[in-house]
Amino acid sequence: MAIIVNLDVMMAKRKMSLNELSEKVDLTLSNLSILKTGKAKAIRFSTLEAICKVLECQPGDILEFTHES
């Protein structure tokens, strides 16, 4: 996939666990885990907004585009 999810990097920078983020964003652990591992096919803007608010970051800090070869 050409989109890389850096959620784990931002969580580490903010010293936040998946459980803590799950509670603050009001998203299930399994859904957050799917997003974190890059297996998600889509993300709602409302979810991305909530994650960015909690982690105090920009969407570009979490999502990265790369060219596949």
N, C-alpha and C positions, 0 to 999 in steps of 0.2 A: 504494500500500500504506500502511496506517495505522501500520506499524511502521518506524521509521527506525533504521538501523544507524550508529552513530557510532564504529565501530572505527577509522577513519582518524584521527579526532580524538584518541582515546586513544593511538594509536600515535605521533602527533606530539608529544603531551604527554610521552610517555616516551622520545622520540627513538629509536624502534625501527622498523626497516625491516620490510617484509612478509617478506623472506627470513629475517630473524632471528626474527621471531615464528613463522614456519612451522617452523623448526628446534626452537624451544623448546616448541612446543605439539604437535609431531609430527603436523602436518596438511599436506597438499600445498598448494603455492602456488596451484594452480587453485581448490581448495576455499576457501581463505582469501580469495582474490580475489573469488569469488562472494559470500561473506559480506560482505566489505568494501564491495562495490558495491551491496548491498541486493537482489541477485537471488536470494538463497537463499529457499527455501520453508519451511525448518525448520532448527533447530540442536539438537543433542543437548546435554543438560545437562552431560554429561562434557566436551564441547568448550567450552562456555561457562565451566565451572569452570576448565578449564586456561588459557583466555585470561585470565580474571580473575586467576588466580594469577600468571601471567607479567607482566601489566600492572599488578598491584596495584591493582585497582579492583573496583567492584561491577557486577553485571549491568545495573543502571539507568544506569551510565555509558556502556554500549555500546548498549543498546536503549532506544528512546524511542517512546512511543505518541502519535500525533496523530489528531485527528478529521479525517476527510476530508469535504470539503464537496461 
